[in-house]
Amino acid sequence: MAETDGAGPGTAVETHAPAPVSSGVAVISPDAVENPGFPPYRARVSELDPAKERQNERRVFWLFLASAVGSVFAVVAYIVFPIHEGDLGSVRLNNLFLGLGFALGLLGIGFGVVHWSKSLMDGHDMVENRHETRGKPETIARASEIFTLGNQESGFTRRKLIRNGLLGALVLAPLSAIVIFRDFAPAEDPVKLLKHTLWEEGVRLARDPNGIPIKASDVTLGSVFHVIPANLHESEHPLEEKAKAAVLLMRLRPEDLQVSEGREDWNFRGIVAYSKICTHVGCPVALYEQQTHHLLCPCHQSQFDITREAAVIFGPAKRPLPQLPITVDEEGYLVARSDFQEPVGPSFWERAL
């Protein structure tokens, strides 16, 4: 670009604009800041004062001891404060004391390990250059050296009080979970409990949850009912029994049903009843498509065709929903002919038998 300078008329002074930098080109600053490196290491109080070191060691031990006490307390609370069915107060107490025991058991280990690393383990800075890790003798020797160095820095074998406290806390931590999970096992024969439900000959089909018996005339074409056994309230464990005996009741046109041999009398004038428990992992099958007569499990989208005896048409379920044989009594109420002819629920229940 040429401009006229004030030196005199006709005198031109040629100036140049800076060359444009293309988009995406990195510009390196000439005054780059160098890495200052690590700050000087400052020794901790426990490294300067042996009394403070012993004090921190005792604190870590007490945290591990608190963890062990919490784990044992959870087991004791689970036994001393059992859950009584229908008593919300017992549920609250059981959850409260179990939660306190679990929290103390886990937090004691967590806080103890953190306090150990921050107050007693070596705190110097180190740089580890990245390199390929192979199974060479040099690599194995270096790994052994690192473990030995870690043992020396942490004092795991040297600090017996902390080590024994940690081992005791770790041994007792899973104890509460083991006791609770073991108590999940039924006292009775599990094979009998899984194979049989409250349904038996003559038991009326009742609405869930009010328990009102259902007449065949109440079930209109295309309708669906959530059903429980009418004798559910007589059970000692109604929630457990309901989990096995829950049923879906639907009415189709009799000509739409494809009935296999031996099941001709399992429905009543197009009214059919099938287990509500999905044969995949036991989720409640509760979505009924009236036009297609499909039942849908909302958990993993397994679909069952009611017109073909609840055959699986989509999803991970491997077998149809068990059908409950039904009829009517002399008063017109729907009743069961018998229990289910196969185990209800997930297929892995059946394989376990």
JOSULHU-V105109 format. One record per pair of residues at least 4 apart in sequence whose C-alpha atoms are under 7 Angstrom apart, sorted by sequence separation. I is the first residue (numbers start at 1). J is the second residue. If there is no record, write none. Layout:
i=I j=J
i=I j=J
//
This chain:
i=7 j=11
i=21 j=25
i=43 j=47
i=44 j=48
i=45 j=49
i=46 j=50
i=49 j=53
i=50 j=54
i=51 j=55
i=52 j=56
i=53 j=57
i=54 j=58
i=55 j=59
i=56 j=60
i=57 j=61
i=58 j=62
i=59 j=63
i=60 j=64
i=61 j=65
i=62 j=66
i=63 j=67
i=64 j=68
i=65 j=69
i=66 j=70
i=67 j=71
i=68 j=72
i=69 j=73
i=70 j=74
i=71 j=75
i=72 j=76
i=73 j=77
i=74 j=78
i=75 j=79
i=76 j=80
i=77 j=81
i=78 j=82
i=87 j=91
i=88 j=92
i=89 j=93
i=90 j=94
i=91 j=95
i=92 j=96
i=93 j=97
i=94 j=98
i=95 j=99
i=96 j=100
i=97 j=101
i=98 j=102
i=99 j=103
i=100 j=104
i=101 j=105
i=102 j=106
i=103 j=107
i=104 j=108
i=105 j=109
i=106 j=110
i=107 j=111
i=108 j=112
i=109 j=113
i=110 j=114
i=111 j=115
i=112 j=116
i=113 j=117
i=114 j=118
i=115 j=119
i=116 j=120
i=117 j=121
i=135 j=139
i=136 j=140
i=137 j=141
i=138 j=142
i=139 j=143
i=140 j=144
i=141 j=145
i=142 j=146
i=143 j=147
i=144 j=148
i=145 j=149
i=146 j=150
i=147 j=151
i=148 j=152
i=149 j=153
i=150 j=154
i=151 j=155
i=155 j=159
i=159 j=163
i=160 j=164
i=161 j=165
i=162 j=166
i=163 j=167
i=164 j=168
i=165 j=169
i=166 j=170
i=167 j=171
i=168 j=172
i=169 j=173
i=174 j=178
i=175 j=179
i=176 j=180
i=177 j=181
i=178 j=182
i=179 j=183
i=180 j=184
i=186 j=190
i=189 j=193
i=190 j=194
i=191 j=195
i=192 j=196
i=199 j=203
i=207 j=211
i=214 j=218
i=219 j=223
i=237 j=241
i=238 j=242
i=239 j=243
i=240 j=244
i=241 j=245
i=242 j=246
i=252 j=256
i=259 j=263
i=260 j=264
i=267 j=271
i=268 j=272
i=278 j=282
i=289 j=293
i=297 j=301
i=305 j=309
i=306 j=310
i=328 j=332
i=329 j=333
i=345 j=349
i=347 j=351
i=348 j=352
i=349 j=353
i=116 j=121
i=134 j=139
i=135 j=140
i=151 j=156
i=206 j=211
i=207 j=212
i=233 j=238
i=259 j=264
i=267 j=272
i=277 j=282
i=278 j=283
i=288 j=293
i=289 j=294
i=296 j=301
i=297 j=302
i=305 j=310
i=312 j=317
i=328 j=333
i=329 j=334
i=5 j=11
i=46 j=52
i=47 j=53
i=84 j=90
i=151 j=157
i=206 j=212
i=207 j=213
i=232 j=238
i=277 j=283
i=278 j=284
i=288 j=294
i=289 j=295
i=296 j=302
i=297 j=303
i=304 j=310
i=305 j=311
i=328 j=334
i=329 j=335
i=4 j=11
i=5 j=12
i=45 j=52
i=46 j=53
i=83 j=90
i=156 j=163
i=206 j=213
i=207 j=214
i=277 j=284
i=278 j=285
i=288 j=295
i=296 j=303
i=304 j=311
i=305 j=312
i=312 j=319
i=327 j=334
i=328 j=335
i=343 j=350
i=4 j=12
i=5 j=13
i=82 j=90
i=83 j=91
i=205 j=213
i=206 j=214
i=276 j=284
i=277 j=285
i=287 j=295
i=288 j=296
i=295 j=303
i=296 j=304
i=304 j=312
i=305 j=313
i=312 j=320
i=326 j=334
i=327 j=335
i=3 j=12
i=4 j=13
i=81 j=90
i=204 j=213
i=205 j=214
i=276 j=285
i=287 j=296
i=294 j=303
i=295 j=304
i=303 j=312
i=304 j=313
i=311 j=320
i=326 j=335
i=327 j=336
i=2 j=12
i=3 j=13
i=276 j=286
i=285 j=295
i=286 j=296
i=287 j=297
i=294 j=304
i=295 j=305
i=303 j=313
i=310 j=320
i=326 j=336
i=327 j=337
i=2 j=13
i=3 j=14
i=83 j=94
i=285 j=296
i=286 j=297
i=294 j=305
i=303 j=314
i=310 j=321
i=325 j=336
i=326 j=337
i=2 j=14
i=81 j=93
i=82 j=94
i=285 j=297
i=293 j=305
i=294 j=306
i=302 j=314
i=303 j=315
i=324 j=336
i=325 j=337
i=1 j=14
i=2 j=15
i=81 j=94
i=284 j=297
i=285 j=298
i=293 j=306
i=302 j=315
i=325 j=338
i=1 j=15
i=228 j=242
i=283 j=297
i=293 j=307
i=301 j=315
i=302 j=316
i=1 j=16
i=254 j=269
i=300 j=315
i=302 j=317
i=324 j=339
i=78 j=94
i=254 j=270
i=283 j=299
i=304 j=320
i=324 j=340
i=77 j=94
i=213 j=230
i=228 j=245
i=253 j=270
i=323 j=340
i=207 j=225
i=208 j=226
i=228 j=246
i=252 j=270
i=322 j=340
i=207 j=226
i=208 j=227
i=211 j=230
i=227 j=246
i=228 j=247
i=251 j=270
i=252 j=271
i=278 j=297
i=77 j=97
i=78 j=98
i=207 j=227
i=208 j=228
i=227 j=247
i=251 j=271
i=322 j=342
i=77 j=98
i=206 j=227
i=207 j=228
i=226 j=247
i=227 j=248
i=250 j=271
i=251 j=272
i=205 j=227
i=206 j=228
i=226 j=248
i=227 j=249
i=250 j=272
i=322 j=344
i=74 j=97
i=205 j=228
i=206 j=229
i=225 j=248
i=226 j=249
i=249 j=272
i=250 j=273
i=74 j=98
i=205 j=229
i=206 j=230
i=224 j=248
i=225 j=249
i=249 j=273
i=204 j=229
i=205 j=230
i=224 j=249
i=225 j=250
i=248 j=273
i=249 j=274
i=203 j=229
i=204 j=230
i=224 j=250
i=247 j=273
i=248 j=274
i=74 j=101
i=203 j=230
i=223 j=250
i=247 j=274
i=248 j=275
i=73 j=101
i=74 j=102
i=222 j=250
i=223 j=251
i=247 j=275
i=248 j=276
i=222 j=251
i=246 j=275
i=247 j=276
i=71 j=101
i=199 j=229
i=221 j=251
i=222 j=252
i=246 j=276
i=70 j=101
i=71 j=102
i=122 j=153
i=198 j=229
i=220 j=251
i=221 j=252
i=70 j=102
i=121 j=153
i=122 j=154
i=219 j=251
i=121 j=154
i=70 j=104
i=71 j=105
i=70 j=105
i=280 j=316
i=67 j=104
i=68 j=105
i=280 j=317
i=66 j=104
i=67 j=105
i=279 j=317
i=280 j=318
i=67 j=106
i=279 j=318
i=67 j=107
i=279 j=319
i=67 j=108
i=66 j=108
i=67 j=109
i=279 j=321
i=198 j=241
i=278 j=321
i=64 j=108
i=197 j=241
i=63 j=108
i=64 j=109
i=63 j=109
i=199 j=245
i=275 j=321
i=197 j=244
i=198 j=245
i=274 j=321
i=275 j=322
i=63 j=111
i=64 j=112
i=197 j=245
i=274 j=322
i=275 j=323
i=63 j=112
i=258 j=307
i=274 j=323
i=257 j=307
i=258 j=308
i=273 j=323
i=274 j=324
i=256 j=307
i=257 j=308
i=273 j=324
i=60 j=112
i=60 j=115
i=60 j=116
i=267 j=325
i=268 j=326
i=266 j=325
i=267 j=326
i=268 j=327
i=109 j=169
i=266 j=326
i=267 j=327
i=56 j=119
i=282 j=345
i=282 j=346
i=281 j=346
i=279 j=345
i=280 j=346
i=53 j=120
i=277 j=344
i=278 j=345
i=279 j=346
i=280 j=347
i=105 j=173
i=222 j=290
i=277 j=345
i=278 j=346
i=279 j=347
i=275 j=344
i=46 j=119
i=46 j=120
i=41 j=124
i=61 j=161
i=65 j=165
i=68 j=168
i=244 j=344
i=61 j=162
i=64 j=165
i=68 j=169
i=71 j=172
i=75 j=176
i=60 j=162
i=64 j=166
i=67 j=169
i=71 j=173
i=74 j=176
i=61 j=165
i=65 j=169
i=68 j=172
i=71 j=175
i=72 j=176
i=75 j=179
i=57 j=162
i=64 j=169
i=68 j=173
i=71 j=176
i=216 j=332
i=215 j=332
i=216 j=333
i=215 j=333
i=216 j=334
i=214 j=333
i=215 j=334
i=213 j=333
i=214 j=334
i=204 j=333
i=205 j=334
i=204 j=334
i=205 j=335
i=204 j=335
i=203 j=335
i=204 j=336
i=202 j=335
i=203 j=336
i=202 j=336
i=201 j=336
i=202 j=337
i=200 j=336
i=201 j=337
i=199 j=336
i=200 j=337
i=201 j=338
i=200 j=338
i=199 j=338
i=200 j=339
i=199 j=339
i=197 j=339
i=196 j=339
i=195 j=342
i=195 j=343
i=194 j=343
i=191 j=353
//
